[in-house]
């Protein structure tokens, strides 16, 4: 179920992206050496794109429930999974776990808890 449409993302995506570019260095000061980021409710991936620009080796993955054209996304769609975020928390967590198992995101023995 999509709450936001393409018009919404046209209006807010650049501001979201610029905010991420300013905030992520601050986060990195408090939590150095971040190797992976999971963004639940990622929209079109503006924050994930900013994380990639900070560290090209970082692993990113985003989930959201939008039905937006691929041309709007800031990230490669292989790093994105559409799931219904309006369901129960357990359903969302199970969908996320399955999505991550289906990617190479866990390479190196990472755990999903």
VORO-334658 format. One line per 10 residues: number of its first residue (from 0); for each residue x, y, z of C-alpha. Coordinates in pm, 1 decimal. Each point is the difference from the previous one (the first is absolute). Layout:
% residues N
NUM> X:Y:Z; ...
***
This chain:
% residues 113
0> 0.0:0.0:0.0; 152.4:329.2:-110.4; -55.4:312.9:206.7; 214.9:238.0:-204.2; -17.3:63.2:-373.7; 250.9:120.6:-257.4; -100.5:363.1:53.5; 91.3:-29.9:367.8; 344.3:-136.5:-85.0; 56.3:267.9:-264.6
10> -56.0:264.4:265.3; 197.1:-147.4:288.3; 273.2:-223.4:-140.7; 269.0:263.2:-50.8; -54.2:143.7:348.4; 14.1:-346.8:152.5; 320.0:-78.0:-189.8; 165.7:326.0:109.3; -102.3:-62.4:361.8; 153.3:-345.9:-13.4
20> 326.4:138.9:-137.7; 21.0:236.3:298.0; -110.3:-243.7:272.6; 189.0:-315.6:-100.5; 346.8:144.4:76.5; -127.5:84.6:349.2; -126.0:-356.7:44.9; 338.0:-129.3:-118.8; 170.7:205.3:272.2; -203.9:-176.1:268.2
30> -3.6:-345.2:-161.0; 315.8:-44.1:-209.7; 63.2:-282.2:-246.7; -361.4:-68.8:-92.9; 4.5:-286.6:-247.8; -368.5:-43.9:-82.5; -323.5:195.0:13.8; -357.0:-130.2:-8.5; -253.4:277.3:-58.2; -357.5:-100.5:84.5
40> -226.7:253.4:-166.5; 272.7:106.9:-241.6; -230.3:171.2:-247.5; 204.5:28.8:-317.2; 334.6:-52.4:170.0; 128.6:353.5:47.8; 164.3:-77.4:334.2; 144.0:-328.2:-126.7; 155.1:180.5:-296.3; 164.1:246.6:238.3
50> 137.7:-291.0:206.4; 148.9:-149.5:-317.8; 167.9:328.6:-81.5; 159.0:9.5:345.5; 135.1:-353.1:-40.6; -13.8:-178.0:-334.3; 57.0:-337.8:169.9; -297.6:32.6:234.2; -279.8:-251.7:-46.2; -340.8:161.5:-29.2
60> -351.5:-138.0:-12.5; -332.5:179.6:14.9; -358.4:-107.8:40.9; -315.5:199.5:-59.4; -351.4:-46.3:-129.8; 0.2:251.1:-282.9; -99.2:-57.2:-362.3; 231.8:259.8:-148.4; 161.2:-23.1:-343.5; 354.6:-134.0:3.3
70> 120.6:325.5:-157.0; -70.5:182.4:328.8; 229.3:-219.9:208.8; 336.1:125.0:120.8; 124.1:-356.8:51.9; 16.8:-310.8:-212.2; -322.5:-197.3:31.8; 201.4:-310.5:90.6; 53.1:174.3:336.0; -373.9:49.4:50.3
80> -294.7:-219.8:89.6; -363.4:104.0:-6.6; -186.3:-118.6:309.1; -322.0:109.7:164.1; 102.8:217.3:294.1; -359.6:34.7:119.1; -17.3:-359.3:129.3; 100.7:-128.5:343.2; 356.9:37.9:121.7; 58.6:-377.2:-8.5
90> -108.7:-20.3:-363.4; 228.4:289.5:-92.5; 297.0:-154.9:183.7; -55.2:-335.8:-168.1; -18.5:167.6:-342.6; 322.2:189.9:69.8; 180.5:-312.0:121.4; -105.5:-191.6:-309.7; 104.3:287.1:-226.9; 345.5:11.7:155.8
100> 38.3:-376.1:-22.3; -77.9:25.2:-371.4; 288.0:244.4:-58.8; 372.6:-21.0:56.4; -47.0:256.6:278.1; 98.3:-253.4:264.2; 322.1:-104.9:-166.3; 262.1:-45.6:265.4; -230.3:-169.2:248.0; -199.0:299.6:113.6
110> -294.5:-70.9:223.9; -349.1:135.1:-30.4; -165.6:40.6:338.0
***
